[in-house]
Amino acid sequence: MTATKVFMNGRSQAIRLPKEFRVKGPEVYLKKTREGLLVVERDPWEVCREACRELSDQFLEAMSKRKRLPHQKRDWRGVFK
């Protein structure tokens, strides 16, 4: 287990991550557990996967039976001038 420093950054508490613990993205997830804090690298697709897991079977069945509208080709060239 590696120890690190806790410090104040303005009015927020922060921890200094040693080089071997650097994360790829600009954000992480924090979760308070019985044992302490868990820091998990944030996967940008996880929010989408989590939302999909919460969809009910009834909703998914209704979506699979819905009538799809035909594709419409539109000319948008003059709209954003």
Buried (B, 14 or more C-beta within 10 A) or exposed (E): EEEEEEEEEEEEEEEEEEEEEEEEEEEEEEEEEEEEEEEEEBEEEEEEEEEEEEEEEEEEEEEEEEEEEEEEEEEEEEEEE
